């Protein structure tokens, strides 16, 4: 009986830790970039300069196949493959939105290797 009580208490403790560890929303300002272009640039000064001139039509076109990332705060955050259509929809058929964005997302990866699941995506109007 004592073993059963200890087991139930252990399971309750584990489940409460899992619930407490659910990812909080992140709000990030940065630039959308397709993964194929991101792979050609180093995070840091090289990437800082590149994202300022990276064309949105390139990002949308190449991102359909390679996926997208968000470059924010000097870090590159991969966006989950399941979110590709949200990014493409944001750009629109006429490429009407810029790559500079504000993203609210949940981390569906780990703390060391975050992967963003988009909650909201809008243009950063500064």
N, C-alpha and C positions, 0 to 999 in steps of 0.2 A: 504494500500500500504506500509506504514511504517513497519507494522508487517511482511509483506512478505519479505521486504529487510532485516530486522533484522533476520528473520529465515534463509534466504539464507546465510547471513554473518556468522551466528552461525554454519551452516552446513559446510561452507568452513573452518572455524576455527577448527572444530572438525576433519574434514578429514585431514587437514594439520598436526594436532597433531598425528593422527593415522599413517600417512606416516612417520613422524619424529620418531615415536616410534618403527619402524620396527627393529628387532634384528640385531645387527652387528655381524660379524663373530668373534668367539672366537678361539684362538689358544692355545691349552692346551697340556702339556707333562705329561704323567702319565701312569697308568697301566689299562688295560682292566680286568674286573673281572665280573664273572657271579653273578647275584643278589642273588642266593641261598647261595653262599659262602660269599658274602659281608654281608648278614644278620647275619652271625655267628661271625662277628668281629666288634669291636668298632672302629670308625673313630679316628685316632690319632696313638699313638705308636703301638698299637696292629695291626692296619691295615697297618701301614708303614712296619712292619716286615713281615706281611703275604703276601702282594703283591709281595715282592721280591722273594718268593719261590712258589707262586701259579702257578700251572702247566697249560700250555696253553691247553692241551687236556681236562683238567677238565673244564676250562673256556668255551671252544667251546661246549663240550658235554652238560654241565649243562645249559649253556646260551641259547641253543635252546628252552628250555622250560621256564626258569625263566627270560630271558632277560639279558641285560648287563648294566654295569655302568663303568664310568671312574673315577679312583681315582687319583686326581691331586691336588697338593698344599694343601694337608691335608683335601680335601673335596671330597665327593662322588657325582658325577654327573650322574644321571640316563640317559640312552640312550633311545630314543623313540623306542617303540615296532616295529614301521615300519622300523627301521634300523637294525634289527636282522640279516637279510640276508647279509648286508654289512659287518658286523663283522665276520660272519661265512666265507664269501668269503675271507676276509683278512687273517684269519687263514689258509685257504686252506685245501684241502682234506688230505694232509699229515702233517698237523699241522706245517707248515714250518715257521711261523712267531711267534715272541715273544709277550708277553703281554705288554711289555713296548712300548708305542706308542706316536706319535704326531698326534693330532686330530684337524682338523679345523671343526668347527661346528657352527650352529646357535641355539640360545636358542628358543625353541618352547614352553617353559613353562613360568613361571613368573620370575621376578627378584629374588624373595625370594626362589622359588622352580624351579630352571632351569631344563629343559629336553633338551638333546642334539639331534639335527638332523644333522647327519654327512654330511659334504661337502667333506672332504678328510680324509683318514686314512692311516698312514704309520708307519713302524717300526722306533723307536727312536734308531738310531745307536750311540748315545752319541757323 
